[in-house]
């Protein structure tokens, strides 16, 4: 019995040292918004007071364009994911993009409500404030889910719709980013508020890219450091704590807006089956499958993924 107690004592001591080591190596403090602005605000960046937040957005290109293109990023990302597209699109269009609440420089919803309904409400408020009455709306992943819901609810405000590996239908992932998996584990998920290893950001990016060699140190730094923005880690946990709406997709066939469905063939997060379901259900759509690209094709290969978008918009 004494040997057992002694052994257990050593085990707990070792476990304690291991926990302290993990905390020492991988815990990170929040980074202030002001510090992050100096590195990640664009020349076209601005901040809008809206719903108790300072929403980070970019408004660039032709200011006389009556039908601007509005770009919405996905989970864990920011408006920077469309940098490659924006450079080309601003030659002919007005391009508006924002950091969604909970991500990037915008930070969390004050009320902690990360439902899709609240994101649609936020988008309407944002467009109202920008005095954008009608637009072409493009969204990736979470952003795609917000985009089609907005088009379904406010059809008169969406001229064209671009869904890029969009959420919507129930699906089973072939593989999920490790950050997504951790955020779903009870108790352990709370550690993400303090213990956020940089390698988790890299692993998660490599999961959504088809070509891992394109995941550069600068790209990892951007995702990692914006995750450390005050309040974003708690928002990430709160977002995954929401129950998924498993019935909203039934309204997709009612969307009459001309739609481009753009999908990375090698998407392991939201599989190609969802692209075909959008194609089957939307009455006025074009489906383009992008070979050798993953879940964020506009970031992984801006030139290839933008070709069909330019044709569609013009």
VENTA-V182451 format. One record per residue. N is the residue number from 1. RES is the residue in one letter. OMEGA is omega in whole degrees, 0 to 359 (999 if undefined). Layout:
n:res:omega
N:RES:OMEGA
N:RES:OMEGA
This chain:
n:res:omega
1:X:180
2:X:179
3:X:179
4:X:179
5:X:180
6:X:180
7:X:178
8:X:178
9:X:179
10:X:179
11:X:181
12:X:177
13:X:179
14:X:179
15:X:178
16:X:178
17:X:180
18:X:179
19:X:178
20:X:179
21:X:179
22:X:180
23:X:181
24:X:185
25:X:192
26:X:178
27:X:181
28:X:176
29:X:173
30:X:174
31:X:182
32:X:179
33:X:182
34:X:179
35:X:180
36:X:179
37:X:183
38:X:183
39:X:191
40:X:172
41:X:180
42:X:176
43:X:179
44:X:184
45:X:172
46:X:181
47:X:185
48:X:173
49:X:184
50:X:177
51:X:178
52:X:180
53:X:168
54:X:188
55:X:177
56:X:179
57:X:177
58:X:178
59:X:187
60:X:178
61:X:186
62:X:182
63:X:180
64:X:180
65:X:184
66:X:178
67:X:181
68:X:176
69:X:181
70:X:185
71:X:184
72:X:183
73:X:183
74:X:182
75:X:176
76:X:186
77:X:181
78:X:180
79:X:181
80:X:182
81:X:179
82:X:181
83:X:182
84:X:177
85:X:187
86:X:181
87:X:181
88:X:184
89:X:182
90:X:176
91:X:184
92:X:187
93:X:167
94:X:184
95:X:179
96:X:177
97:X:183
98:X:168
99:X:178
100:X:174
101:X:182
102:X:186
103:X:175
104:X:182
105:X:182
106:X:182
107:X:193
108:X:167
109:X:178
110:X:182
111:X:178
112:X:182
113:X:182
114:X:176
115:X:177
116:X:178
117:X:181
118:X:176
119:X:177
120:X:177
121:X:178
122:X:181
123:X:178
124:X:180
125:X:179
126:X:181
127:X:176
128:X:181
129:X:178
130:X:182
131:X:175
132:X:183
133:X:180
134:X:185
135:X:164
136:X:189
137:X:180
138:X:180
139:X:178
140:X:174
141:X:175
142:X:179
143:X:176
144:X:177
145:X:177
146:X:184
147:X:183
148:X:176
149:X:178
150:X:179
151:X:179
152:X:183
153:X:183
154:X:186
155:X:182
156:X:184
157:X:182
158:X:180
159:X:178
160:X:185
161:X:177
162:X:181
163:X:185
164:X:181
165:X:191
166:X:172
167:X:178
168:X:182
169:X:171
170:X:182
171:X:174
172:X:182
173:X:171
174:X:178
175:X:180
176:X:172
177:X:184
178:X:179
179:X:178
180:X:182
181:X:180
182:X:183
183:X:180
184:X:185
185:X:180
186:X:179
187:X:183
188:X:183
189:X:182
190:X:178
191:X:180
192:X:179
193:X:184
194:X:184
195:X:185
196:X:182
197:X:178
198:X:182
199:X:176
200:X:177
201:X:180
202:X:181
203:X:180
204:X:178
205:X:179
206:X:179
207:X:184
208:X:173
209:X:174
210:X:181
211:X:184
212:X:180
213:X:179
214:X:178
215:X:185
216:X:177
217:X:180
218:X:179
219:X:179
220:X:180
221:X:182
222:X:179
223:X:184
224:X:185
225:X:177
226:X:173
227:X:182
228:X:175
229:X:183
230:X:175
231:X:185
232:X:182
233:X:176
234:X:179
235:X:179
236:X:178
237:X:181
238:X:180
239:X:181
240:X:177
241:X:179
242:X:175
243:X:180
244:X:175
245:X:185
246:X:182
247:X:186
248:X:183
249:X:181
250:X:180
251:X:184
252:X:180
253:X:181
254:X:182
255:X:182
256:X:181
257:X:174
258:X:190
259:X:170
260:X:176
261:X:185
262:X:188
263:X:172
264:X:183
265:X:184
266:X:179
267:X:179
268:X:181
269:X:175
270:X:190
271:X:184
272:X:179
273:X:180
274:X:178
275:X:181
276:X:177
277:X:174
278:X:182
279:X:180
280:X:188
281:X:182
282:X:186
283:X:187
284:X:189
285:X:173
286:X:180
287:X:177
288:X:177
289:X:184
290:X:183
291:X:174
292:X:175
293:X:184
294:X:190
295:X:181
296:X:187
297:X:181
298:X:178
299:X:184
300:X:178
301:X:184
302:X:185
303:X:181
304:X:185
305:X:184
306:X:185
307:X:182
308:X:178
309:X:179
310:X:177
311:X:183
312:X:182
313:X:185
314:X:999
